[in-house]
Amino acid sequence: MGEYRQHRLDNLYKEWNLANAFKDSMVNIIANKNTQTGRCLGIDQSGALIVENPADGSRFKVFGGEVSLRGVA
């Protein structure tokens, strides 16, 4: 917790990405009643989840809140 208080995610996001169980996997992002599907690329320094759109390769960011991340079956 001290690391986060001192440096925010500047160092921790790299560790999180190394331990990311969904790295390069197809995932569903569920927020309210909306679902988006894409390839999980990890998080950035702000903590936003970076997801790649499989249709065109564009990337979008998902920020916290009431969001569920699930692997695609």
C-alpha positions in Angstrom: 0.0 0.0 0.0 2.9 2.4 0.7 4.2 2.0 -2.9 0.8 3.0 -4.2 0.5 6.0 -1.9 4.0 7.2 -2.9 4.1 6.5 -6.6 0.4 5.7 -7.5 0.5 3.2 -10.4 3.8 4.4 -11.9 5.6 1.2 -10.9 2.7 -1.1 -10.0 1.0 -1.2 -13.5 4.0 -3.0 -14.9 3.7 -5.7 -12.2 0.0 -5.9 -12.7 0.5 -6.5 -16.5 3.0 -9.3 -15.8 0.4 -11.1 -13.6 -2.6 -10.3 -15.9 -4.4 -13.6 -16.2 -6.3 -12.3 -19.2 -3.3 -11.0 -21.2 -4.0 -11.3 -25.0 -7.2 -13.2 -24.3 -10.6 -12.3 -25.6 -12.8 -10.8 -22.8 -16.2 -9.4 -22.3 -16.4 -6.1 -20.5 -19.8 -5.8 -18.8 -21.1 -2.4 -17.6 -24.7 -2.1 -16.7 -26.5 -3.9 -19.4 -23.9 -3.2 -22.1 -21.3 -5.8 -23.1 -18.2 -5.1 -25.2 -15.9 -7.9 -26.5 -12.2 -7.4 -27.2 -8.6 -8.6 -26.6 -7.3 -7.6 -23.2 -4.0 -5.9 -23.5 -3.4 -4.8 -19.9 -3.6 -1.6 -18.0 -1.9 1.8 -18.5 -0.3 4.1 -15.9 -3.7 5.5 -15.0 -5.1 2.1 -14.2 -7.4 2.0 -17.3 -7.9 -1.4 -18.9 -6.8 -1.3 -22.5 -8.9 -3.5 -24.9 -8.4 -4.1 -28.6 -11.4 -4.2 -30.9 -11.2 -7.5 -32.8 -13.0 -6.0 -35.8 -10.6 -3.2 -36.7 -7.7 -3.4 -34.2 -8.6 -0.1 -32.7 -8.1 0.3 -28.9 -10.3 1.6 -26.2 -9.9 2.2 -22.5 -12.2 1.0 -19.8 -12.1 2.9 -16.5 -13.4 1.6 -13.2 -16.8 1.7 -11.7 -19.4 -1.0 -12.1 -17.5 -3.1 -14.6 -17.0 -6.8 -14.8 -14.2 -8.5 -16.8 -14.9 -12.0 -18.0 -13.1 -14.4 -20.3 -15.0 -15.3 -23.5 -16.1 -19.0 -23.4 
